[in-house]
Amino acid sequence: MPALKVSSDQRAELRSQAHALKPVVLVGAEGLTDAVLSEIKVHLGAHQLIKIRVFGDEREERIAIYEEICDKLNAAPIQHIGKLLVIWKPEAAQPAVKTKRGALPSAREAAVEAKPGKGRAPRVVTVVKPSEIPMRKPKAKAVVVRGNERVTQGGNIKRAKKRQTSAKRSHQSSK
């Protein structure tokens, strides 16, 4: 697989994001082994943008390792400074949530299941909250929402308040 192509603007943005990162994979004297390659793949899946430190004094070898990693993992080369390599692989589209029957719901089925009657509860809602560390993926969490609760825009659950009855209306209805 060829390495991904990245525009110069996107590369500059990714370089600025990678500046604060620490190397997560070290390539030692053995070079690029299958174990090292699988470790890089795991970290790319978790973080998308990673730094790799390559030990060795030969610049050509480091460049060859850099290109081989990007080709084998279908990642984009972002930066190569000395013994540090920065690579990026965009997050793949995550599969849709399946229903109890195991099949993916169509848009019509989802609408029918969502509104068959008033107060259909409890229901399970998937809440995606961003991580406190901006380089990490947002976490998806399934939450049970009961009849008198709602999910706020921030992903928190709040109970609905009881409606206040006006004192004025109670007097009006008695007349």
N, C-alpha and C positions, 0 to 999 in steps of 0.2 A: 504494500500500500504506500502510495506517495505521501510525503509530509503535507500537512495542511498549509494553505497560503493565507497570510494575514496582511492586511493593509498596513501602511506605515503609521497611520494614526492609531490604529488598534494596537499595534506593536508597542508604540510609545506609552499608551495607557497601561498595557500589561507590564511593561518594564517598570513603570512607577509603582504599580501594585506589588511587584516582586521585590522591590528594594528592601522592604522590611522583613522579608522572609528569611528563614534559616534553611540550610540544606537539609532535606529529609532523607535523601539516599546518597550513600557513599559508594563510589566505584573504586575498588582497590586494585591491587597488583594483578589479580586474576583477569581483570578486564570486565567486559560486559557478558556476564553469564546468564543463563536462563533464570536463575534465582533472583539476580539483580533486576533483570528485565520485568519479572513478575511483580517484584516489589515496587518498581516504578509505576507499573500499570495500576496497582492497588492505590498508590498515593495520588495518581492522576485522577482516578475515579472519585476519590474522596475530596480532593482539593482543587482540581482543574489546573491550577498554576503551581508549579513546584520548582525548587532549586535542587540541583544535583552537583555534588563535588566529585571531581575525578582526580584521583591521585596518580601522578605520573608527570614526567617532565617533557614528554614529546607532544608538541602542539598538534601535529598531524594526527596522532593517535586520538587525542581528545576530540578533534573535529570529526574524525571517522566515527567515534562512539556517539557523538552528538547527532550526526546524520542517521546512524543506524537506529538509535532510539526513536527518532522522529518518524522514520520510515516504517519500522515494525509496529509501532503503537498508533500510527496515524495521528501524530501530534504535530503542533506547530513549533518550530524553533523561534524563540523570542530573543534570547541574548546569550552570548558566549564571551565571558570576561575571564581571562586567565584559566583557572581550574574550575570555575563555576559555570554551570549550564542552567539556563532557565527554559523550561518547556511548558506548553499550554495545550490542553485538550478540552474543547468545549463540552459542556454537560450534554449527554444524549437525552433525547425526549424520554421522560419516564412513562411507563405503561399506565393506562387508565385503571381506575379502581374497578374491581369486578363486583358483581352483585352476588347475592346468596346462591343463585343458581349457577354461578360460575361464568356466565356469559357477560359480555360487555353490554350495558344498557343503551338502548337507542335514546335519542333526545325525547321522543314521545313517551317511552316507558318511564324515563326519569321524571317527566312532568306529571304523569299519572300517579306515580308512586309518591311524589312530593305533596300533591293536593287532593287526596281522596276524601278527606273529611277534616273538620275543624279540630284543632288540638291533637293532631296525631303525634303522640309522644310516647315514650322517649324515642329519640332518633339519634343516629350517630353522624357526627359532622367531622370532616377532616379540616383541621386548622393548621395552616403553614405559618410558622413564626420565624422571622429572620434570626440568625445567630448573632450573639453579641460581638463575635469576631467577624469582621466583614469578609474575610477570605473564605469562610466556611459556608457550606451549603445550608439553606434554610431547612429546618426540621419540620416534618409533617407528623401530626399527632391526631389520632382519632379520639374524639371527645363525645360523651353522651350528653345530649341536651334534653332536658325534661320540659313538660308543658309550660311551666311558668318562667322559663329561662330563655335567654337569647345570647347569641354570640356577637360581641362587639367587633368593631373594625380592627382592633388590635389583637383579636383572637382570644380575648377573655370571655368568661361566662358571667352574665349578670342576671339576677332574678328580676322579673317584671314587678313593678310597684303596683299596688292596688290603686284603682282609680279613685280619686277623691270625689266625693259627692258634695255639691255645693249646698250650703246652708240656705241659700236663697231659693233654690229650686224646691227644696222640701216644703218651704212655706207657700210657694206658688201652687203646688199641686193640691194643697189642702183647701184652697179657696174655692 
